[in-house]
Amino acid sequence: MGLFRLLIWIAIIFAAIWVWRRFFGATRRRQAPPPAETTAPMVRCAHCGVHTPQQHAIQLAQRWYCSQAHLEQGPKPGAH
Ligand SMILES: [Zn+2]
Protein backbone atom coordinates (compact mmCIF):
# COMPACT_ATOMS: atom_id res chain seq x y z
CA MET A 1 0.00 0.00 0.00
CA GLY A 2 2.97 2.35 0.64
CA LEU A 3 4.15 2.11 -2.98
CA PHE A 4 0.61 2.85 -4.27
CA ARG A 5 0.40 6.01 -2.16
CA LEU A 6 3.84 7.07 -3.40
CA LEU A 7 2.69 6.70 -7.01
CA ILE A 8 -0.39 8.82 -6.28
CA TRP A 9 1.81 11.54 -4.75
CA ILE A 10 4.07 11.49 -7.81
CA ALA A 11 0.99 11.85 -10.05
CA ILE A 12 -0.24 14.78 -7.95
CA ILE A 13 3.17 16.49 -8.13
CA PHE A 14 3.31 16.06 -11.93
CA ALA A 15 -0.22 17.44 -12.24
CA ALA A 16 0.74 20.40 -10.06
CA ILE A 17 3.79 21.13 -12.24
CA TRP A 18 1.61 20.90 -15.37
CA VAL A 19 -0.95 23.31 -13.93
CA TRP A 20 1.84 25.65 -12.72
CA ARG A 21 3.42 25.71 -16.19
CA ARG A 22 0.05 26.28 -17.82
CA PHE A 23 -0.68 29.15 -15.42
CA PHE A 24 2.69 30.85 -16.00
CA GLY A 25 2.49 30.31 -19.75
CA ALA A 26 -0.90 32.03 -19.77
CA THR A 27 0.29 34.96 -17.65
CA ARG A 28 3.39 35.39 -19.82
CA ARG A 29 1.18 35.49 -22.91
CA ARG A 30 -1.12 37.96 -21.20
CA GLN A 31 1.83 40.21 -20.24
CA ALA A 32 3.29 40.08 -23.77
CA PRO A 33 1.84 43.41 -24.96
CA PRO A 34 3.74 46.31 -23.34
CA PRO A 35 1.87 48.32 -20.70
CA ALA A 36 0.01 51.38 -21.91
CA GLU A 37 2.31 54.37 -22.13
CA THR A 38 1.74 57.05 -19.54
CA THR A 39 3.05 59.85 -21.75
CA ALA A 40 0.67 62.77 -22.08
CA PRO A 41 -0.91 63.40 -25.48
CA MET A 42 0.89 66.04 -27.53
CA VAL A 43 -0.87 69.01 -29.08
CA ARG A 44 0.43 71.46 -31.68
CA CYS A 45 0.64 75.17 -30.96
CA ALA A 46 -1.57 77.01 -33.45
CA HIS A 47 0.86 79.93 -33.47
CA CYS A 48 4.38 78.50 -33.68
CA GLY A 49 3.65 74.84 -34.46
CA VAL A 50 5.63 73.50 -31.49
CA HIS A 51 4.34 70.25 -30.03
CA THR A 52 3.58 70.61 -26.35
CA PRO A 53 2.19 68.13 -23.79
CA GLN A 54 -1.55 68.71 -23.58
CA GLN A 55 -1.39 69.24 -19.81
CA HIS A 56 0.97 72.23 -20.33
CA ALA A 57 -0.85 73.67 -23.35
CA ILE A 58 -3.62 76.24 -23.28
CA GLN A 59 -6.79 75.64 -25.28
CA LEU A 60 -8.90 78.37 -26.84
CA ALA A 61 -11.65 77.90 -29.42
CA GLN A 62 -10.59 74.30 -30.24
CA ARG A 63 -6.98 75.45 -30.83
CA TRP A 64 -3.98 74.73 -28.63
CA TYR A 65 -1.19 77.12 -27.73
CA CYS A 66 2.18 76.42 -26.10
CA SER A 67 2.08 79.58 -23.97
CA GLN A 68 -0.13 82.45 -22.88
CA ALA A 69 1.78 84.82 -25.21
CA HIS A 70 1.02 82.71 -28.26
CA LEU A 71 -2.59 82.38 -27.15
CA GLU A 72 -2.88 86.17 -27.10
CA GLN A 73 -1.22 86.46 -30.53
CA GLY A 74 -3.63 83.90 -31.90
CA PRO A 75 -3.17 81.38 -34.70
CA LYS A 76 -0.44 82.23 -37.18
CA PRO A 77 -1.99 83.41 -40.45
CA GLY A 78 -1.31 81.08 -43.32
CA ALA A 79 0.48 78.50 -41.16
CA HIS A 80 0.26 75.27 -43.16
ZN1 LIG B 1 3.63 78.53 -29.59
PDB file of the backbone (N, CA, C, O) and the ligand in Angstrom, with CONECT records:
HET     ZN  A 101       1
ATOM      1  N   MET A   1       0.848  -1.214   0.000  1.00  0.00           N
ATOM      2  CA  MET A   1       0.000   0.000   0.000  1.00  0.00           C
ATOM      3  C   MET A   1       0.875   1.252   0.000  1.00  0.00           C
ATOM      4  O   MET A   1       0.467   2.281  -0.539  1.00  0.00           O
ATOM      5  N   GLY A   2       2.076   1.188   0.595  1.00  0.00           N
ATOM      6  CA  GLY A   2       2.966   2.347   0.639  1.00  0.00           C
ATOM      7  C   GLY A   2       3.397   2.760  -0.745  1.00  0.00           C
ATOM      8  O   GLY A   2       3.434   3.954  -1.043  1.00  0.00           O
ATOM      9  N   LEU A   3       3.730   1.793  -1.619  1.00  0.00           N
ATOM     10  CA  LEU A   3       4.148   2.111  -2.985  1.00  0.00           C
ATOM     11  C   LEU A   3       3.010   2.752  -3.771  1.00  0.00           C
ATOM     12  O   LEU A   3       3.246   3.661  -4.567  1.00  0.00           O
ATOM     13  N   PHE A   4       1.768   2.288  -3.556  1.00  0.00           N
ATOM     14  CA  PHE A   4       0.614   2.849  -4.265  1.00  0.00           C
ATOM     15  C   PHE A   4       0.413   4.315  -3.892  1.00  0.00           C
ATOM     16  O   PHE A   4       0.134   5.152  -4.751  1.00  0.00           O
ATOM     17  N   ARG A   5       0.558   4.616  -2.591  1.00  0.00           N
ATOM     18  CA  ARG A   5       0.402   6.011  -2.155  1.00  0.00           C
ATOM     19  C   ARG A   5       1.517   6.880  -2.730  1.00  0.00           C
ATOM     20  O   ARG A   5       1.291   8.038  -3.082  1.00  0.00           O
ATOM     21  N   LEU A   6       2.721   6.317  -2.824  1.00  0.00           N
ATOM     22  CA  LEU A   6       3.838   7.067  -3.400  1.00  0.00           C
ATOM     23  C   LEU A   6       3.563   7.427  -4.854  1.00  0.00           C
ATOM     24  O   LEU A   6       3.830   8.545  -5.294  1.00  0.00           O
ATOM     25  N   LEU A   7       3.015   6.443  -5.604  1.00  0.00           N
ATOM     26  CA  LEU A   7       2.691   6.701  -7.015  1.00  0.00           C
ATOM     27  C   LEU A   7       1.628   7.789  -7.137  1.00  0.00           C
ATOM     28  O   LEU A   7       1.701   8.631  -8.032  1.00  0.00           O
ATOM     29  N   ILE A   8       0.650   7.776  -6.251  1.00  0.00           N
ATOM     30  CA  ILE A   8      -0.388   8.819  -6.277  1.00  0.00           C
ATOM     31  C   ILE A   8       0.235  10.188  -6.010  1.00  0.00           C
ATOM     32  O   ILE A   8      -0.108  11.163  -6.678  1.00  0.00           O
ATOM     33  N   TRP A   9       1.142  10.268  -5.047  1.00  0.00           N
ATOM     34  CA  TRP A   9       1.807  11.539  -4.751  1.00  0.00           C
ATOM     35  C   TRP A   9       2.609  12.036  -5.957  1.00  0.00           C
ATOM     36  O   TRP A   9       2.597  13.224  -6.279  1.00  0.00           O
ATOM     37  N   ILE A  10       3.308  11.102  -6.618  1.00  0.00           N
ATOM     38  CA  ILE A  10       4.075  11.492  -7.811  1.00  0.00           C
ATOM     39  C   ILE A  10       3.136  12.050  -8.884  1.00  0.00           C
ATOM     40  O   ILE A  10       3.448  13.049  -9.532  1.00  0.00           O
ATOM     41  N   ALA A  11       1.965  11.387  -9.067  1.00  0.00           N
ATOM     42  CA  ALA A  11       0.992  11.854 -10.051  1.00  0.00           C
ATOM     43  C   ALA A  11       0.483  13.249  -9.682  1.00  0.00           C
ATOM     44  O   ALA A  11       0.313  14.107 -10.548  1.00  0.00           O
ATOM     45  N   ILE A  12       0.244  13.461  -8.389  1.00  0.00           N
ATOM     46  CA  ILE A  12      -0.242  14.778  -7.947  1.00  0.00           C
ATOM     47  C   ILE A  12       0.821  15.844  -8.208  1.00  0.00           C
ATOM     48  O   ILE A  12       0.505  16.946  -8.657  1.00  0.00           O
ATOM     49  N   ILE A  13       2.089  15.509  -7.924  1.00  0.00           N
ATOM     50  CA  ILE A  13       3.172  16.485  -8.129  1.00  0.00           C
ATOM     51  C   ILE A  13       3.300  16.826  -9.621  1.00  0.00           C
ATOM     52  O   ILE A  13       3.464  17.991  -9.985  1.00  0.00           O
ATOM     53  N   PHE A  14       3.224  15.794 -10.486  1.00  0.00           N
ATOM     54  CA  PHE A  14       3.314  16.055 -11.926  1.00  0.00           C
ATOM     55  C   PHE A  14       2.139  16.918 -12.397  1.00  0.00           C
ATOM     56  O   PHE A  14       2.312  17.814 -13.224  1.00  0.00           O
ATOM     57  N   ALA A  15       0.951  16.644 -11.868  1.00  0.00           N
ATOM     58  CA  ALA A  15      -0.219  17.440 -12.238  1.00  0.00           C
ATOM     59  C   ALA A  15      -0.051  18.885 -11.771  1.00  0.00           C
ATOM     60  O   ALA A  15      -0.429  19.824 -12.472  1.00  0.00           O
ATOM     61  N   ALA A  16       0.519  19.049 -10.582  1.00  0.00           N
ATOM     62  CA  ALA A  16       0.736  20.404 -10.063  1.00  0.00           C
ATOM     63  C   ALA A  16       1.721  21.152 -10.937  1.00  0.00           C
ATOM     64  O   ALA A  16       1.511  22.328 -11.234  1.00  0.00           O
ATOM     65  N   ILE A  17       2.806  20.487 -11.361  1.00  0.00           N
ATOM     66  CA  ILE A  17       3.789  21.130 -12.242  1.00  0.00           C
ATOM     67  C   ILE A  17       3.130  21.509 -13.572  1.00  0.00           C
ATOM     68  O   ILE A  17       3.390  22.584 -14.111  1.00  0.00           O
ATOM     69  N   TRP A  18       2.277  20.625 -14.098  1.00  0.00           N
ATOM     70  CA  TRP A  18       1.608  20.897 -15.372  1.00  0.00           C
ATOM     71  C   TRP A  18       0.700  22.124 -15.249  1.00  0.00           C
ATOM     72  O   TRP A  18       0.682  22.998 -16.115  1.00  0.00           O
ATOM     73  N   VAL A  19      -0.057  22.160 -14.138  1.00  0.00           N
ATOM     74  CA  VAL A  19      -0.955  23.311 -13.925  1.00  0.00           C
ATOM     75  C   VAL A  19      -0.131  24.581 -13.736  1.00  0.00           C
ATOM     76  O   VAL A  19      -0.495  25.636 -14.255  1.00  0.00           O
ATOM     77  N   TRP A  20       0.984  24.489 -12.991  1.00  0.00           N
ATOM     78  CA  TRP A  20       1.843  25.645 -12.724  1.00  0.00           C
ATOM     79  C   TRP A  20       2.404  26.195 -14.032  1.00  0.00           C
ATOM     80  O   TRP A  20       2.425  27.405 -14.257  1.00  0.00           O
ATOM     81  N   ARG A  21       2.865  25.270 -14.900  1.00  0.00           N
ATOM     82  CA  ARG A  21       3.419  25.709 -16.195  1.00  0.00           C
ATOM     83  C   ARG A  21       2.335  26.340 -17.062  1.00  0.00           C
ATOM     84  O   ARG A  21       2.561  27.350 -17.730  1.00  0.00           O
ATOM     85  N   ARG A  22       1.158  25.726 -17.038  1.00  0.00           N
ATOM     86  CA  ARG A  22       0.051  26.277 -17.825  1.00  0.00           C
ATOM     87  C   ARG A  22      -0.286  27.677 -17.346  1.00  0.00           C
ATOM     88  O   ARG A  22      -0.505  28.582 -18.152  1.00  0.00           O
ATOM     89  N   PHE A  23      -0.327  27.855 -16.012  1.00  0.00           N
ATOM     90  CA  PHE A  23      -0.676  29.145 -15.423  1.00  0.00           C
ATOM     91  C   PHE A  23       0.348  30.207 -15.822  1.00  0.00           C
ATOM     92  O   PHE A  23      -0.016  31.308 -16.237  1.00  0.00           O
ATOM     93  N   PHE A  24       1.659  29.858 -15.688  1.00  0.00           N
ATOM     94  CA  PHE A  24       2.686  30.851 -15.997  1.00  0.00           C
ATOM     95  C   PHE A  24       2.765  31.121 -17.481  1.00  0.00           C
ATOM     96  O   PHE A  24       3.055  32.243 -17.896  1.00  0.00           O
ATOM     97  N   GLY A  25       2.504  30.088 -18.299  1.00  0.00           N
ATOM     98  CA  GLY A  25       2.491  30.312 -19.746  1.00  0.00           C
ATOM     99  C   GLY A  25       1.396  31.285 -20.122  1.00  0.00           C
ATOM    100  O   GLY A  25       1.584  32.145 -20.983  1.00  0.00           O
ATOM    101  N   ALA A  26       0.233  31.147 -19.466  1.00  0.00           N
ATOM    102  CA  ALA A  26      -0.898  32.031 -19.772  1.00  0.00           C
ATOM    103  C   ALA A  26      -0.583  33.456 -19.335  1.00  0.00           C
ATOM    104  O   ALA A  26      -0.858  34.403 -20.072  1.00  0.00           O
ATOM    105  N   THR A  27      -0.002  33.621 -18.134  1.00  0.00           N
ATOM    106  CA  THR A  27       0.289  34.965 -17.654  1.00  0.00           C
ATOM    107  C   THR A  27       1.350  35.622 -18.526  1.00  0.00           C
ATOM    108  O   THR A  27       1.294  36.825 -18.781  1.00  0.00           O
ATOM    109  N   ARG A  28       2.346  34.804 -18.996  1.00  0.00           N
ATOM    110  CA  ARG A  28       3.386  35.385 -19.822  1.00  0.00           C
ATOM    111  C   ARG A  28       2.784  35.870 -21.146  1.00  0.00           C
ATOM    112  O   ARG A  28       3.168  36.912 -21.679  1.00  0.00           O
ATOM    113  N   ARG A  29       1.821  35.079 -21.664  1.00  0.00           N
ATOM    114  CA  ARG A  29       1.179  35.488 -22.912  1.00  0.00           C
ATOM    115  C   ARG A  29       0.336  36.743 -22.697  1.00  0.00           C
ATOM    116  O   ARG A  29       0.245  37.614 -23.561  1.00  0.00           O
ATOM    117  N   ARG A  30      -0.287  36.806 -21.491  1.00  0.00           N
ATOM    118  CA  ARG A  30      -1.121  37.963 -21.198  1.00  0.00           C
ATOM    119  C   ARG A  30      -0.266  39.219 -21.017  1.00  0.00           C
ATOM    120  O   ARG A  30      -0.704  40.321 -21.349  1.00  0.00           O
ATOM    121  N   GLN A  31       0.974  39.055 -20.483  1.00  0.00           N
ATOM    122  CA  GLN A  31       1.830  40.208 -20.241  1.00  0.00           C
ATOM    123  C   GLN A  31       2.644  40.584 -21.473  1.00  0.00           C
ATOM    124  O   GLN A  31       3.416  41.542 -21.431  1.00  0.00           O
ATOM    125  N   ALA A  32       2.483  39.846 -22.568  1.00  0.00           N
ATOM    126  CA  ALA A  32       3.290  40.079 -23.771  1.00  0.00           C
ATOM    127  C   ALA A  32       3.153  41.504 -24.301  1.00  0.00           C
ATOM    128  O   ALA A  32       4.170  42.144 -24.569  1.00  0.00           O
ATOM    129  N   PRO A  33       1.921  42.033 -24.464  1.00  0.00           N
ATOM    130  CA  PRO A  33       1.841  43.414 -24.956  1.00  0.00           C
ATOM    131  C   PRO A  33       2.379  44.372 -23.916  1.00  0.00           C
ATOM    132  O   PRO A  33       2.073  44.208 -22.735  1.00  0.00           O
ATOM    133  N   PRO A  34       3.180  45.381 -24.306  1.00  0.00           N
ATOM    134  CA  PRO A  34       3.745  46.311 -23.339  1.00  0.00           C
ATOM    135  C   PRO A  34       2.653  47.114 -22.657  1.00  0.00           C
ATOM    136  O   PRO A  34       1.600  47.359 -23.247  1.00  0.00           O
ATOM    137  N   PRO A  35       2.893  47.528 -21.415  1.00  0.00           N
ATOM    138  CA  PRO A  35       1.869  48.323 -20.704  1.00  0.00           C
ATOM    139  C   PRO A  35       1.619  49.646 -21.402  1.00  0.00           C
ATOM    140  O   PRO A  35       2.497  50.197 -22.065  1.00  0.00           O
ATOM    141  N   ALA A  36       0.405  50.141 -21.238  1.00  0.00           N
ATOM    142  CA  ALA A  36       0.014  51.382 -21.910  1.00  0.00           C
ATOM    143  C   ALA A  36       0.943  52.510 -21.486  1.00  0.00           C
ATOM    144  O   ALA A  36       1.239  52.666 -20.301  1.00  0.00           O
ATOM    145  N   GLU A  37       1.393  53.283 -22.437  1.00  0.00           N
ATOM    146  CA  GLU A  37       2.313  54.372 -22.133  1.00  0.00           C
ATOM    147  C   GLU A  37       1.592  55.470 -21.360  1.00  0.00           C
ATOM    148  O   GLU A  37       0.436  55.800 -21.622  1.00  0.00           O
ATOM    149  N   THR A  38       2.324  56.018 -20.399  1.00  0.00           N
ATOM    150  CA  THR A  38       1.736  57.046 -19.544  1.00  0.00           C
ATOM    151  C   THR A  38       2.086  58.441 -20.039  1.00  0.00           C
ATOM    152  O   THR A  38       1.810  59.427 -19.356  1.00  0.00           O
ATOM    153  N   THR A  39       2.695  58.536 -21.228  1.00  0.00           N
ATOM    154  CA  THR A  39       3.054  59.850 -21.748  1.00  0.00           C
ATOM    155  C   THR A  39       1.798  60.632 -22.094  1.00  0.00           C
ATOM    156  O   THR A  39       0.825  60.074 -22.602  1.00  0.00           O
ATOM    157  N   ALA A  40       1.827  61.917 -21.815  1.00  0.00           N
ATOM    158  CA  ALA A  40       0.674  62.769 -22.080  1.00  0.00           C
ATOM    159  C   ALA A  40       0.518  62.963 -23.588  1.00  0.00           C
ATOM    160  O   ALA A  40       1.509  62.961 -24.319  1.00  0.00           O
ATOM    161  N   PRO A  41      -0.710  63.130 -24.054  1.00  0.00           N
ATOM    162  CA  PRO A  41      -0.912  63.401 -25.484  1.00  0.00           C
ATOM    163  C   PRO A  41      -0.318  64.756 -25.850  1.00  0.00           C
ATOM    164  O   PRO A  41      -0.370  65.711 -25.074  1.00  0.00           O
ATOM    165  N   MET A  42       0.250  64.813 -27.060  1.00  0.00           N
ATOM    166  CA  MET A  42       0.892  66.044 -27.531  1.00  0.00           C
ATOM    167  C   MET A  42      -0.079  66.831 -28.403  1.00  0.00           C
ATOM    168  O   MET A  42      -0.830  66.263 -29.197  1.00  0.00           O
ATOM    169  N   VAL A  43      -0.046  68.134 -28.239  1.00  0.00           N
ATOM    170  CA  VAL A  43      -0.866  69.014 -29.076  1.00  0.00           C
ATOM    171  C   VAL A  43       0.063  70.017 -29.767  1.00  0.00           C
ATOM    172  O   VAL A  43       1.167  70.282 -29.292  1.00  0.00           O
ATOM    173  N   ARG A  44      -0.392  70.563 -30.882  1.00  0.00           N
ATOM    174  CA  ARG A  44       0.434  71.462 -31.683  1.00  0.00           C
ATOM    175  C   ARG A  44      -0.012  72.898 -31.436  1.00  0.00           C
ATOM    176  O   ARG A  44      -1.201  73.210 -31.497  1.00  0.00           O
ATOM    177  N   CYS A  45       0.938  73.748 -31.163  1.00  0.00           N
ATOM    178  CA  CYS A  45       0.637  75.168 -30.960  1.00  0.00           C
ATOM    179  C   CYS A  45       0.150  75.760 -32.271  1.00  0.00           C
ATOM    180  O   CYS A  45       0.797  75.606 -33.306  1.00  0.00           O
ATOM    181  N   ALA A  46      -1.001  76.441 -32.227  1.00  0.00           N
ATOM    182  CA  ALA A  46      -1.575  77.011 -33.448  1.00  0.00           C
ATOM    183  C   ALA A  46      -0.777  78.212 -33.926  1.00  0.00           C
ATOM    184  O   ALA A  46      -0.949  78.656 -35.061  1.00  0.00           O
ATOM    185  N   HIS A  47       0.099  78.747 -33.071  1.00  0.00           N
ATOM    186  CA  HIS A  47       0.863  79.935 -33.465  1.00  0.00           C
ATOM    187  C   HIS A  47       2.235  79.562 -34.035  1.00  0.00           C
ATOM    188  O   HIS A  47       2.585  79.969 -35.142  1.00  0.00           O
ATOM    189  N   CYS A  48       3.008  78.782 -33.265  1.00  0.00           N
ATOM    190  CA  CYS A  48       4.385  78.503 -33.684  1.00  0.00           C
ATOM    191  C   CYS A  48       4.559  77.070 -34.173  1.00  0.00           C
ATOM    192  O   CYS A  48       5.597  76.743 -34.747  1.00  0.00           O
ATOM    193  N   GLY A  49       3.569  76.211 -33.959  1.00  0.00           N
ATOM    194  CA  GLY A  49       3.647  74.842 -34.461  1.00  0.00           C
ATOM    195  C   GLY A  49       4.434  73.899 -33.580  1.00  0.00           C
ATOM    196  O   GLY A  49       4.650  72.746 -33.954  1.00  0.00           O
ATOM    197  N   VAL A  50       4.871  74.360 -32.415  1.00  0.00           N
ATOM    198  CA  VAL A  50       5.630  73.502 -31.493  1.00  0.00           C
ATOM    199  C   VAL A  50       4.691  72.511 -30.831  1.00  0.00           C
ATOM    200  O   VAL A  50       3.575  72.859 -30.445  1.00  0.00           O
ATOM    201  N   HIS A  51       5.152  71.267 -30.701  1.00  0.00           N
ATOM    202  CA  HIS A  51       4.343  70.251 -30.029  1.00  0.00           C
ATOM    203  C   HIS A  51       4.588  70.311 -28.527  1.00  0.00           C
ATOM    204  O   HIS A  51       5.727  70.237 -28.065  1.00  0.00           O
ATOM    205  N   THR A  52       3.524  70.442 -27.791  1.00  0.00           N
ATOM    206  CA  THR A  52       3.581  70.612 -26.347  1.00  0.00           C
ATOM    207  C   THR A  52       2.702  69.557 -25.693  1.00  0.00           C
ATOM    208  O   THR A  52       1.651  69.217 -26.236  1.00  0.00           O
ATOM    209  N   PRO A  53       3.109  69.023 -24.522  1.00  0.00           N
ATOM    210  CA  PRO A  53       2.187  68.134 -23.792  1.00  0.00           C
ATOM    211  C   PRO A  53       0.864  68.839 -23.502  1.00  0.00           C
ATOM    212  O   PRO A  53       0.829  70.013 -23.132  1.00  0.00           O
ATOM    213  N   GLN A  54      -0.224  68.083 -23.683  1.00  0.00           N
ATOM    214  CA  GLN A  54      -1.549  68.705 -23.580  1.00  0.00           C
ATOM    215  C   GLN A  54      -1.775  69.331 -22.215  1.00  0.00           C
ATOM    216  O   GLN A  54      -2.483  70.331 -22.093  1.00  0.00           O
ATOM    217  N   GLN A  55      -1.156  68.725 -21.159  1.00  0.00           N
ATOM    218  CA  GLN A  55      -1.394  69.241 -19.811  1.00  0.00           C
ATOM    219  C   GLN A  55      -0.724  70.596 -19.607  1.00  0.00           C
ATOM    220  O   GLN A  55      -1.111  71.341 -18.707  1.00  0.00           O
ATOM    221  N   HIS A  56       0.302  70.939 -20.447  1.00  0.00           N
ATOM    222  CA  HIS A  56       0.971  72.229 -20.335  1.00  0.00           C
ATOM    223  C   HIS A  56       0.454  73.230 -21.360  1.00  0.00           C
ATOM    224  O   HIS A  56       0.806  74.408 -21.302  1.00  0.00           O
ATOM    225  N   ALA A  57      -0.371  72.783 -22.291  1.00  0.00           N
ATOM    226  CA  ALA A  57      -0.852  73.669 -23.352  1.00  0.00           C
ATOM    227  C   ALA A  57      -2.113  74.397 -22.887  1.00  0.00           C
ATOM    228  O   ALA A  57      -2.768  73.998 -21.924  1.00  0.00           O
ATOM    229  N   ILE A  58      -2.421  75.447 -23.585  1.00  0.00           N
ATOM    230  CA  ILE A  58      -3.618  76.244 -23.284  1.00  0.00           C
ATOM    231  C   ILE A  58      -4.563  76.115 -24.478  1.00  0.00           C
ATOM    232  O   ILE A  58      -4.151  76.287 -25.625  1.00  0.00           O
ATOM    233  N   GLN A  59      -5.825  75.814 -24.201  1.00  0.00           N
ATOM    234  CA  GLN A  59      -6.788  75.636 -25.283  1.00  0.00           C
ATOM    235  C   GLN A  59      -7.707  76.842 -25.369  1.00  0.00           C
ATOM    236  O   GLN A  59      -8.171  77.364 -24.355  1.00  0.00           O
ATOM    237  N   LEU A  60      -7.960  77.275 -26.595  1.00  0.00           N
ATOM    238  CA  LEU A  60      -8.897  78.368 -26.837  1.00  0.00           C
ATOM    239  C   LEU A  60      -9.551  78.119 -28.184  1.00  0.00           C
ATOM    240  O   LEU A  60      -8.867  77.979 -29.197  1.00  0.00           O
ATOM    241  N   ALA A  61     -10.876  78.063 -28.192  1.00  0.00           N
ATOM    242  CA  ALA A  61     -11.648  77.904 -29.424  1.00  0.00           C
ATOM    243  C   ALA A  61     -11.135  76.714 -30.248  1.00  0.00           C
ATOM    244  O   ALA A  61     -10.866  76.844 -31.442  1.00  0.00           O
ATOM    245  N   GLN A  62     -11.005  75.548 -29.586  1.00  0.00           N
ATOM    246  CA  GLN A  62     -10.587  74.301 -30.237  1.00  0.00           C
ATOM    247  C   GLN A  62      -9.190  74.393 -30.843  1.00  0.00           C
ATOM    248  O   GLN A  62      -8.843  73.580 -31.700  1.00  0.00           O
ATOM    249  N   ARG A  63      -8.374  75.372 -30.414  1.00  0.00           N
ATOM    250  CA  ARG A  63      -6.976  75.451 -30.833  1.00  0.00           C
ATOM    251  C   ARG A  63      -6.113  75.397 -29.582  1.00  0.00           C
ATOM    252  O   ARG A  63      -6.521  75.825 -28.503  1.00  0.00           O
ATOM    253  N   TRP A  64      -4.910  74.860 -29.754  1.00  0.00           N
ATOM    254  CA  TRP A  64      -3.978  74.730 -28.626  1.00  0.00           C
ATOM    255  C   TRP A  64      -2.816  75.683 -28.816  1.00  0.00           C
ATOM    256  O   TRP A  64      -2.373  75.938 -29.936  1.00  0.00           O
ATOM    257  N   TYR A  65      -2.331  76.203 -27.703  1.00  0.00           N
ATOM    258  CA  TYR A  65      -1.194  77.120 -27.728  1.00  0.00           C
ATOM    259  C   TYR A  65      -0.178  76.669 -26.687  1.00  0.00           C
ATOM    260  O   TYR A  65      -0.547  76.150 -25.634  1.00  0.00           O
ATOM    261  N   CYS A  66       1.127  76.872 -26.993  1.00  0.00           N
ATOM    262  CA  CYS A  66       2.183  76.424 -26.095  1.00  0.00           C
ATOM    263  C   CYS A  66       2.329  77.368 -24.912  1.00  0.00           C
ATOM    264  O   CYS A  66       2.837  76.960 -23.867  1.00  0.00           O
ATOM    265  N   SER A  67       1.901  78.609 -25.045  1.00  0.00           N
ATOM    266  CA  SER A  67       2.078  79.581 -23.967  1.00  0.00           C
ATOM    267  C   SER A  67       0.973  80.630 -24.035  1.00  0.00           C
ATOM    268  O   SER A  67       0.252  80.751 -25.025  1.00  0.00           O
ATOM    269  N   GLN A  68       0.871  81.386 -22.938  1.00  0.00           N
ATOM    270  CA  GLN A  68      -0.133  82.454 -22.876  1.00  0.00           C
ATOM    271  C   GLN A  68       0.145  83.515 -23.940  1.00  0.00           C
ATOM    272  O   GLN A  68      -0.794  84.064 -24.517  1.00  0.00           O
ATOM    273  N   ALA A  69       1.425  83.812 -24.210  1.00  0.00           N
ATOM    274  CA  ALA A  69       1.779  84.825 -25.207  1.00  0.00           C
ATOM    275  C   ALA A  69       1.271  84.431 -26.587  1.00  0.00           C
ATOM    276  O   ALA A  69       0.708  85.252 -27.310  1.00  0.00           O
ATOM    277  N   HIS A  70       1.475  83.161 -26.944  1.00  0.00           N
ATOM    278  CA  HIS A  70       1.023  82.710 -28.261  1.00  0.00           C
ATOM    279  C   HIS A  70      -0.501  82.641 -28.320  1.00  0.00           C
ATOM    280  O   HIS A  70      -1.096  82.831 -29.380  1.00  0.00           O
ATOM    281  N   LEU A  71      -1.127  82.369 -27.178  1.00  0.00           N
ATOM    282  CA  LEU A  71      -2.590  82.380 -27.148  1.00  0.00           C
ATOM    283  C   LEU A  71      -3.111  83.782 -27.464  1.00  0.00           C
ATOM    284  O   LEU A  71      -4.079  83.949 -28.206  1.00  0.00           O
ATOM    285  N   GLU A  72      -2.443  84.794 -26.879  1.00  0.00           N
ATOM    286  CA  GLU A  72      -2.884  86.169 -27.103  1.00  0.00           C
ATOM    287  C   GLU A  72      -2.604  86.614 -28.544  1.00  0.00           C
ATOM    288  O   GLU A  72      -3.351  87.415 -29.106  1.00  0.00           O
ATOM    289  N   GLN A  73      -1.523  86.090 -29.139  1.00  0.00           N
ATOM    290  CA  GLN A  73      -1.219  86.460 -30.534  1.00  0.00           C
ATOM    291  C   GLN A  73      -2.102  85.708 -31.516  1.00  0.00           C
ATOM    292  O   GLN A  73      -2.241  86.113 -32.670  1.00  0.00           O
ATOM    293  N   GLY A  74      -2.693  84.624 -31.061  1.00  0.00           N
ATOM    294  CA  GLY A  74      -3.630  83.895 -31.904  1.00  0.00           C
ATOM    295  C   GLY A  74      -2.933  83.002 -32.906  1.00  0.00           C
ATOM    296  O   GLY A  74      -1.705  82.949 -32.974  1.00  0.00           O
ATOM    297  N   PRO A  75      -3.752  82.291 -33.694  1.00  0.00           N
ATOM    298  CA  PRO A  75      -3.169  81.385 -34.697  1.00  0.00           C
ATOM    299  C   PRO A  75      -2.410  82.151 -35.757  1.00  0.00           C
ATOM    300  O   PRO A  75      -2.841  83.214 -36.202  1.00  0.00           O
ATOM    301  N   LYS A  76      -1.276  81.601 -36.157  1.00  0.00           N
ATOM    302  CA  LYS A  76      -0.442  82.234 -37.176  1.00  0.00           C
ATOM    303  C   LYS A  76      -1.171  82.219 -38.521  1.00  0.00           C
ATOM    304  O   LYS A  76      -1.626  81.166 -38.967  1.00  0.00           O
ATOM    305  N   PRO A  77      -1.283  83.388 -39.171  1.00  0.00           N
ATOM    306  CA  PRO A  77      -1.987  83.413 -40.455  1.00  0.00           C
ATOM    307  C   PRO A  77      -1.217  82.661 -41.539  1.00  0.00           C
ATOM    308  O   PRO A  77      -0.016  82.855 -41.724  1.00  0.00           O
ATOM    309  N   GLY A  78      -1.927  81.818 -42.231  1.00  0.00           N
ATOM    310  CA  GLY A  78      -1.314  81.078 -43.324  1.00  0.00           C
ATOM    311  C   GLY A  78      -0.316  80.033 -42.868  1.00  0.00           C
ATOM    312  O   GLY A  78       0.598  79.704 -43.625  1.00  0.00           O
ATOM    313  N   ALA A  79      -0.449  79.503 -41.674  1.00  0.00           N
ATOM    314  CA  ALA A  79       0.484  78.496 -41.162  1.00  0.00           C
ATOM    315  C   ALA A  79       0.055  77.110 -41.606  1.00  0.00           C
ATOM    316  O   ALA A  79      -0.762  76.476 -40.939  1.00  0.00           O
ATOM    317  N   HIS A  80       0.584  76.631 -42.709  1.00  0.00           N
ATOM    318  CA  HIS A  80       0.259  75.274 -43.155  1.00  0.00           C
ATOM    319  C   HIS A  80       1.462  74.654 -43.838  1.00  0.00           C
ATOM    320  O   HIS A  80       1.394  73.510 -44.288  1.00  0.00           O
TER     321      HIS A  80
HETATM  322 ZN    ZN A 101       3.634  78.526 -29.591  1.00  0.00          ZN2+
END
